[in-house]
């Protein structure tokens, strides 16, 4: 970390020698400060299984503050510090780990520290960002679901020079998992839910992507992504080459139209596919009993819905290929979609149940949301029900149908600008079932206060 901070200083030093001092002074004096103060409370009470009679909660306070300079000859720089701090207000026997660092500790981290460059002076709508940053693509992402997000060391170039089209070329080589990783890290469920298969990757500490996920150093992930969007159609193709791990091709497309019977109703249809194959030295074999640890998987999903005034409703379905009996024992990853870097693009994911990428899973989700803005209240509410019909060879428990209902309410008080109050709930059942009839579920509530500045 220190050598990269020094490198950033050297770059600014070169800028200083090439430009008048008042220009460099203006670069900083005209910069801007932004950030978010976040208070997060979570309460989870288990129902049955290995978590029987366990009731845990946590309350933390933190967020982030970011300083970004103005541009000087196309160059800019930024740094952001993220922090989460336990308040010690939990009322139950256990403290929830999803809001804190490793070992239930408070921690702070340099989540962003990068150099930016804009090619606008040359007539291009192209920007580069090099260094520590939040990074999001379909199969890699910040996954800001709890207190602190994942952050990355990435080098990316984004161009919007082609009409209606965004092209990204990026390389990512380090990751610091956010607080949600304390829930999901470890085993096949972690590896298919956006987090590492290793259980000791650590939260809030930067690691080489390969070390974090399989315990072997790799060159990282190289991404090429193209997004096309016009009024009633969009399409995206993204390819992640995770060196010596797997190549992941993601594609989605969607259309919308005006209903012939009522122009105020706008149906939409979307589809997505993911194709994944082992590459290079196939280091996933370190986590499987098989000598090759081969991944050769395919996932597809479809979503149909409609919008009317403030109401949006849809139904979605997805499916993965099935493992053989041998795969279940020797290599449960073979027909699973492995996503270890925070990416979670599935139409059918629940708030916490992310079983749709396990091999042989047929998932369905029904959801609806309503915005009350038309009634003069800055409030939105969403409800959903997701189910996951899991095959006997998924590698995660016995064959069963897990399900999860939930809700999400957001309110922006008019009296305080930039303040969001959020209440969320999820109620999974049969989330885990190592032995038939011994299933685990829970009821969880989250109250979140976000103040942006």
C-alpha positions in Angstrom: 0.0 0.0 0.0 2.8 2.5 1.0 4.6 2.2 -2.4 1.4 3.1 -4.3 0.8 6.1 -2.1 4.4 7.2 -2.8 3.8 6.6 -6.5 0.8 8.9 -6.4 2.9 11.5 -4.7 5.6 11.3 -7.4 3.0 11.8 -10.2 1.7 14.9 -8.4 5.3 16.1 -8.0 5.8 15.8 -11.8 2.7 17.8 -12.3 4.0 20.5 -10.0 7.2 20.9 -11.9 5.5 21.0 -15.2 2.9 23.7 -14.2 2.8 27.0 -12.4 2.3 26.7 -8.6 -1.0 28.5 -8.7 -2.3 25.9 -11.1 -1.5 23.1 -8.8 -2.9 25.1 -5.9 -6.1 25.5 -7.8 -6.3 21.8 -8.5 -6.7 21.2 -4.8 -8.5 24.4 -3.7 -11.2 23.7 -6.4 -11.5 20.1 -5.4 -14.6 18.7 -3.7 -15.3 16.7 -0.6 -18.1 14.1 -0.6 -19.1 11.1 1.4 -21.7 9.3 3.4 -22.4 8.8 7.1 -24.1 5.4 7.7 -25.6 3.9 10.8 -26.6 0.3 10.4 -28.6 -2.0 12.7 -29.2 -5.6 12.0 -31.1 -8.2 14.0 -31.2 -11.9 13.0 -33.0 -14.7 14.8 -32.4 -18.3 13.6 -35.1 -20.9 13.1 -33.8 -24.5 13.5 -30.8 -26.3 12.2 -27.2 -25.6 13.4 -28.3 -22.0 14.3 -31.1 -23.1 16.6 -32.0 -20.6 19.3 -29.3 -18.2 18.1 -30.3 -14.5 18.2 -27.7 -12.0 17.2 -27.6 -8.2 16.4 -25.2 -5.3 15.9 -25.3 -1.6 15.7 -22.4 0.3 14.0 -21.6 3.8 12.8 -19.3 4.7 10.0 -19.3 5.5 6.3 -16.7 7.2 4.1 -15.3 10.6 3.2 -13.7 11.3 -0.2 -11.7 14.2 -1.6 -11.4 14.6 -5.3 -9.2 17.3 -6.9 -10.2 19.4 -9.9 -8.7 18.5 -13.2 -5.3 19.9 -14.2 -4.4 19.3 -17.8 -6.7 16.4 -17.8 -5.3 14.9 -14.6 -7.1 14.5 -11.3 -6.6 12.5 -8.1 -8.8 11.2 -5.3 -8.7 9.5 -2.0 -11.5 8.1 0.2 -11.3 6.6 3.6 -14.0 4.1 4.8 -14.7 3.1 8.4 -17.0 1.0 10.5 -17.2 1.2 14.3 -19.0 -1.0 16.7 -21.1 0.8 19.3 -21.5 -2.1 21.7 -25.3 -1.8 21.8 -26.2 -5.4 20.9 -29.0 -6.8 23.0 -28.6 -10.5 22.3 -26.1 -13.3 23.0 -24.1 -12.8 19.8 -23.0 -9.9 17.7 -23.7 -10.0 13.9 -20.4 -10.2 12.0 -21.7 -8.7 8.7 -21.1 -5.1 9.8 -17.6 -5.4 11.2 -14.1 -6.6 10.3 -12.4 -9.9 11.0 -12.9 -11.0 14.6 -15.8 -8.5 15.1 -13.4 -5.6 15.1 -13.9 -2.0 14.0 -11.7 -1.0 11.2 -10.8 1.7 8.7 -9.3 1.4 5.2 -8.1 3.5 2.3 -10.9 2.4 0.0 -10.1 4.7 -2.9 -6.8 6.3 -3.9 -6.4 6.8 -7.6 -5.2 9.0 -10.5 -7.7 9.9 -13.1 -7.1 11.3 -16.6 -9.7 12.7 -19.1 -9.0 12.8 -22.8 -11.6 15.6 -23.3 -8.9 18.1 -24.4 -8.3 15.8 -27.4 -11.9 15.7 -28.3 -12.7 12.2 -26.8 -15.3 11.2 -24.3 -12.8 8.8 -22.7 -11.5 8.6 -19.1 -8.9 6.5 -17.3 -8.8 5.7 -13.6 -5.8 4.0 -12.1 -5.5 2.8 -8.5 -7.6 1.8 -5.6 -11.3 2.4 -6.3 -14.9 1.0 -6.2 -15.3 -1.1 -9.3 -18.5 -2.6 -10.7 -19.1 -5.0 -13.6 -21.6 -7.9 -13.8 -19.2 -10.5 -12.3 -17.2 -8.2 -10.0 -18.6 -5.5 -7.8 -18.6 -3.4 -4.6 -21.7 -5.3 -3.3 -22.6 -2.6 -0.9 -25.2 -4.7 1.0 -24.0 -4.1 4.5 -21.7 -1.6 6.2 -18.6 -1.3 3.9 -18.3 -2.3 0.2 -15.6 -4.3 -1.6 -12.9 -2.1 -3.0 -10.3 -3.0 -5.6 -7.0 -2.0 -7.2 -8.0 -1.5 -10.8 -6.8 0.1 -14.0 -9.6 1.0 -16.3 -10.4 2.9 -19.5 -14.0 3.9 -20.3 -15.0 5.4 -23.6 -18.4 6.9 -24.7 -17.2 8.1 -28.1 -19.6 5.8 -30.0 -23.2 7.0 -29.8 -25.3 5.1 -27.3 -22.4 2.9 -26.4 -20.0 2.5 -23.5 -16.8 0.5 -23.9 -14.7 -0.5 -20.9 -11.3 -2.2 -20.8 -10.0 -2.9 -17.4 -7.6 -5.0 -15.3 -8.1 -5.7 -11.6 -5.4 -7.4 -9.5 -6.3 -6.7 -5.8 -9.4 -6.8 -3.6 -10.3 -5.8 -0.1 -13.5 -7.6 0.8 -16.2 -5.6 2.6 -18.0 -6.5 5.7 -20.5 -8.8 4.0 -17.7 -11.3 3.3 -17.8 -12.3 7.0 -21.1 -14.0 6.2 -20.4 -15.7 2.9 -16.6 -16.5 2.7 -15.8 -20.2 2.6 -16.9 -23.2 0.6 -19.0 -23.6 -2.5 -21.8 -21.3 -1.3 -19.3 -18.5 -0.8 -17.8 -19.1 -4.2 -21.2 -18.9 -5.9 -22.4 -15.9 -3.9 -19.8 -13.3 -4.7 -17.2 -14.2 -2.1 -14.1 -16.4 -1.9 -14.2 -20.2 -1.5 -11.4 -19.8 1.1 -12.7 -18.9 4.6 -9.6 -17.0 5.7 -9.4 -14.3 3.0 -9.8 -11.6 5.6 -12.1 -8.5 5.6 -10.8 -5.0 5.0 -7.3 -6.0 3.8 -6.1 -5.9 0.3 -5.1 -9.2 -1.3 -4.0 -10.5 -4.7 -7.2 -11.8 -6.3 -5.8 -15.3 -6.6 -4.5 -15.4 -3.0 -7.9 -14.3 -1.7 -9.9 -16.8 -3.7 -7.8 -20.0 -4.0 -4.6 -19.4 -2.1 -2.5 -19.1 -5.3 -1.1 -15.8 -6.7 -2.5 -14.9 -10.1 -2.3 -12.0 -12.5 -5.8 -10.9 -11.7 -8.9 -10.3 -13.9 -8.9 -8.7 -17.3 -12.3 -7.3 -18.4 -13.7 -6.1 -21.7 -17.3 -4.8 -21.6 -19.6 -3.2 -24.1 -22.9 -1.6 -23.2 -25.5 -0.3 -25.8 -28.6 1.6 -24.7 -31.3 3.4 -26.5 -34.8 4.4 -25.3 -36.5 1.0 -25.3 -33.6 -1.4 -25.8 -30.4 -2.2 -24.0 -27.7 -4.9 -24.4 -24.5 -5.7 -22.6 -21.6 -8.1 -23.2 -18.9 -8.5 -20.6 -16.0 -10.9 -20.5 -13.8 -11.5 -17.4 -10.6 -13.5 -17.9 -9.6 -14.5 -14.4 -6.0 -15.7 -15.1 -5.4 -19.3 -14.1 -8.9 -19.6 -12.8 -11.8 -19.3 -15.2 -13.1 -17.2 -18.1 -16.6 -15.8 -17.6 -18.7 -14.5 -20.5 -21.8 -12.5 -19.4 -24.5 -11.1 -21.7 -27.9 -9.6 -21.2 -30.4 -7.7 -23.3 -33.8 -6.2 -22.7 -36.7 -4.5 -24.5 -39.7 -2.5 -23.4 -42.8 -1.3 -25.3 -46.1 0.4 -24.8 -49.1 -1.9 -24.2 -51.5 -1.9 -27.1 -54.5 -1.7 -24.8 -53.2 1.0 -22.5 -50.3 3.4 -23.4 -49.6 4.0 -19.7 -48.6 0.3 -19.2 -45.0 -0.5 -20.3 -44.2 -4.2 -20.4 -40.5 -5.3 -20.5 -38.7 -8.5 -21.3 -35.0 -9.2 -20.3 -32.7 -12.2 -20.7 -29.2 -13.0 -19.5 -26.7 -15.8 -19.9 -23.4 -16.7 -18.3 -20.8 -19.1 -19.8 -17.8 -20.1 -17.7 -14.8 -22.3 -18.4 -11.5 -23.1 -16.6 -8.4 -21.5 -18.0 -4.6 -21.6 -17.6 -3.4 -23.6 -14.6 -7.0 -24.1 -13.3 -6.2 -23.3 -9.7 -9.8 -24.0 -8.7 -8.5 -27.6 -8.6 -7.0 -26.7 -5.2 -10.5 -26.5 -3.8 -11.9 -29.6 -5.5 -11.1 -33.2 -4.9 -10.6 -33.6 -8.6 -7.1 -33.3 -10.2 -8.4 -30.9 -12.9 -11.0 -28.9 -11.0 -12.7 -28.3 -14.3 -15.4 -25.7 -14.6 -17.7 -26.0 -17.7 -20.9 -24.3 -16.7 -23.8 -22.4 -18.2 -26.6 -20.3 -16.6 -29.5 -18.6 -18.2 -32.3 -16.3 -16.9 -35.3 -14.5 -18.1 -37.4 -11.7 -16.6 -40.8 -10.4 -17.7 -42.7 -7.5 -16.1 -44.5 -4.2 -16.5 -44.5 -0.7 -15.3 -47.6 1.4 -14.6 -47.3 4.8 -13.0 -45.3 4.2 -9.8 -45.7 0.4 -9.9 -43.2 -2.1 -11.2 -43.8 -5.8 -11.1 -42.0 -8.8 -12.6 -41.5 -12.6 -12.5 -38.0 -14.1 -13.2 -36.7 -17.6 -13.8 -33.2 -19.0 -14.0 -31.4 -22.4 -14.4 -27.9 -23.9 -14.2 -26.6 -27.1 -15.6 -26.6 -30.3 -13.4 -23.6 -32.0 -11.8 -23.2 -35.8 -12.1 -23.0 -38.0 -9.0 -19.2 -38.0 -9.4 -19.1 -34.3 -9.7 -20.9 -33.9 -6.4 -18.1 -35.7 -4.6 -15.1 -34.7 -6.6 -15.8 -31.3 -8.1 -19.1 -29.6 -7.2 -17.8 -26.4 -8.9 -18.0 -28.0 -12.4 -21.5 -26.8 -13.4 -21.7 -24.0 -10.9 -21.2 -20.3 -11.8 -18.3 -19.2 -9.7 -18.3 -15.5 -8.8 -15.7 -14.7 -6.1 -15.3 -11.0 -6.5 -18.6 -9.5 -5.4 -20.4 -9.7 -8.7 -24.1 -10.8 -8.4 -26.1 -10.0 -11.6 -28.7 -12.7 -11.3 -32.4 -11.8 -11.9 -33.4 -14.4 -9.3 -31.2 -13.6 -6.3 -32.8 -13.0 -2.9 -31.6 -10.4 -0.5 -29.4 -13.0 1.2 -30.3 -16.3 -0.5 -28.0 -16.6 -3.5 -28.4 -20.3 -4.4 -29.2 -19.7 -8.1 -25.6 -20.2 -9.2 -25.3 -23.6 -7.5 -25.2 -26.5 -10.0 -28.6 -27.9 -11.0 -30.7 -25.1 -9.4 -33.9 -23.8 -10.9 -34.8 -20.5 -9.3 -37.9 -18.3 -9.5 -38.5 -14.8 -8.2 -41.7 -12.7 -8.1 -41.3 -9.0 -7.1 -43.1 -5.7 -7.0 -42.2 -2.2 -6.0 -44.1 1.1 -5.8 -43.0 4.7 -5.7 -45.2 7.1 -3.7 -43.6 10.2 -5.4 -46.8 10.8 -7.4 -48.6 11.2 -4.1 -46.2 13.8 -2.8 -44.3 11.4 -0.5 -40.6 10.5 -1.2 -41.1 6.9 -0.3 -40.7 3.6 -2.1 -41.6 0.0 -1.0 -40.7 -3.3 -2.6 -41.7 -6.9 -1.8 -40.4 -10.2 -3.3 -40.6 -14.0 -3.0 -37.7 -16.1 -4.3 -37.5 -19.9 -4.4 -34.5 -22.2 -5.3 -35.2 -25.8 -6.3 -31.8 -27.4 -5.7 -30.5 -30.6 -7.2 -29.1 -33.5 -5.1 -25.7 -32.9 -6.7 -25.4 -29.2 -6.0 -22.7 -29.7 -3.4 -24.6 -27.7 -0.8 -26.7 -29.9 1.4 -29.5 -32.3 0.5 -32.0 -31.8 -2.4 -34.6 -29.2 -1.3 -36.4 -26.1 -2.2 -35.1 -23.1 -0.3 -37.2 -19.9 -0.3 -37.0 -16.4 0.8 -39.7 -13.6 1.1 -38.6 -10.1 2.0 -39.3 -6.4 1.7 -37.4 -3.1 1.3 -38.7 0.4 2.2 -36.8 3.6 1.5 -37.9 7.0 2.8 -36.3 10.4 2.2 -37.6 13.0 4.8 -38.4 16.3 3.2 -37.1 18.1 6.3 -33.5 16.8 5.9 -32.0 16.9 2.4 -29.9 13.9 1.4 -31.1 11.8 4.3 -32.3 8.3 3.6 -34.1 6.0 6.1 -34.3 2.4 5.0 -36.0 -0.7 6.6 -35.3 -4.1 5.1 -36.4 -7.7 6.0 -35.7 -11.2 4.8 -37.0 -14.5 6.0 -35.2 -17.5 4.4 -36.3 -21.1 5.1 -34.4 -24.3 4.2 -31.4 -22.0 3.4 -29.2 -24.9 4.5 -30.0 -28.6 5.1 -27.0 -30.8 5.7 -29.3 -33.7 6.8 -32.9 -34.1 5.6 -35.3 -32.5 8.0 -32.5 -30.5 9.8 -32.9 -27.2 7.9 -31.7 -23.7 8.8 -33.6 -20.4 8.3 -34.0 -17.1 10.0 -35.9 -13.8 10.3 -33.7 -10.7 9.8 -34.5 -7.0 10.0 -32.2 -4.2 9.0 -32.5 -0.5 9.8 -30.2 1.8 7.9 -29.6 5.6 8.0 -27.6 7.1 5.2 -26.7 10.7 5.0 -24.9 11.8 1.8 -22.9 15.0 1.6 
